[in-house]
């Protein structure tokens, strides 16, 4: 009798297969198209080569380039192909590591000179030769002693072998190249249909400046040539929209070496910030959130109870005051839990919603810091909802409604939703997880919105829903999240009194909409390329005079506009009308007012909007029109 295993697919359907079947064979049994697109397989929470055999009952997902994990496998394989090419062209080079990253891959090399642009061209050409050869990735295992012998000419690899915990380290071979690697990889190099090397940089081995300095090459690859062309076009457009560059040009923000990872917002940047906060505050007040403020520095004991001291300490800034250990908060949740525990709560008070625009600090390596996107200090629009089990679904629906309103009002009309389920390492019982996951699914189903399931990608304390907004050039950004938590209420012994007059444990919903307000502002700058909608524009209108004779009238008009809460400036320079208009357009001012002799005499304004159309208004009509546009957030 042939031994069988039961395989559970992402849609929870189950199939029987013979024991020892491969991931590739399972993909083929599901469908020809899936088998052609398959890059790797996820068995329970472990990603494996398609050729690996499956010996026991499991949850299984076929990974394609449409998934984040599938892309990572493709990019990891591409890094190996790049190392293959570099080793052929520069035989004396010593190998570092070559992981996938958020967008693409890199490989580090120890060598006595820096790579030049012409070197990248040669490497890319050599890579294409190995891709066209369709070399199979072959996995082999060796004993620690054998592995040490295999890498004896590679000092950095020798160091890695010594540090490995595995008894049998694995190696992958493609064509002439063999590398120490856990994998997994795509079946062969031919799965990489398009590749581009993007840039070089230097990096310290293991990120430590005391170690050797290596040369790093970054690249990107795709399973379709068309995708590479689209990506390169997007990169060109992204460079034009870079928020650090635009932030400087438009006087919104700056970064300084005196405060790494802690950007400075200028007055104009703060106007956009304050408009976002004003909108956030108004919508949260409508929904009965209690807006609070908690300390940035709290004792070590709190972080031990929350689990951060044990699991997150390397990302926290800590110090001593009066012989006590303190830490700057990396998250707001423990502070909100302390507020909830300030008094006894009845079930009649639930759901209780605590919200804060809380400043948090997290240690990020200096090499990854970038503008507003990767920072050490940021403001998180955290909310924590304490509720009963039968209230979770409705609260999740309320949050989704608020997220939808927020994103669409600000101008992000496209976003997708992902539901992440129980990871391998997690807190709580199977029953708790099943209930929580089903509750989130029920809420999503009721919205009618499409969503994708990310098996095993939930937080250790509960499942979550993530919102990925799409910007004007097609990039996606994970901003909002809804997370269920059984862990923190247990650790802090949080309770409420039920209708039976007994203590019960509430559920805790963690929730952000902007995520990091700094990062959201960076996304906003790049989405609009600095051409903000009227309600967010730091300078909503600029008054330009035909000659200096109209300056007194222009300054009076400015006062009138400011009194009516319209942000206005006057260009008082002695320049031509054409130059003033061009400068205002370069500074992305949405509405330009021209004042000449005729306009002053007739108490009118001639305006030029972004579309270049000219219109004439009575001043009172113009003020009314502007106020309407701003109020409606056009």
SULTATA-V63301 format. One record per helix or strand. SS is the DSSP state (hx for helix, st for strand). FROM is the first residue (numbers start at 1). LEN is the number of residues. Records with the same first field share a line. If there is no record, write none. Layout:
BEGIN
SS->FROM-LEN + FROM-LEN
END
This chain:
BEGIN
st->4-5 + 14-5 + 21-2 + 40-4 + 46-3 + 53-2 + 58-6 + 94-2 + 100-2 + 104-7 + 136-1 + 138-4 + 170-5 + 177-4 + 188-1 + 194-11 + 213-10 + 253-2 + 264-2 + 290-2 + 297-3 + 318-4 + 324-5 + 346-1 + 352-10 + 370-1 + 374-1 + 377-11 + 415-6 + 451-4 + 459-1 + 462-1 + 464-7 + 476-10 + 496-2 + 503-2 + 507-10 + 541-5 + 568-4 + 591-5 + 604-5 + 614-5
hx->23-8 + 32-6 + 68-22 + 117-16 + 144-7 + 155-9 + 189-3 + 205-3 + 225-17 + 243-7 + 257-3 + 267-20 + 300-7 + 308-4 + 313-3 + 333-8 + 347-3 + 366-3 + 389-22 + 430-18 + 487-5 + 517-12 + 548-16 + 577-10 + 597-6 + 619-13
END
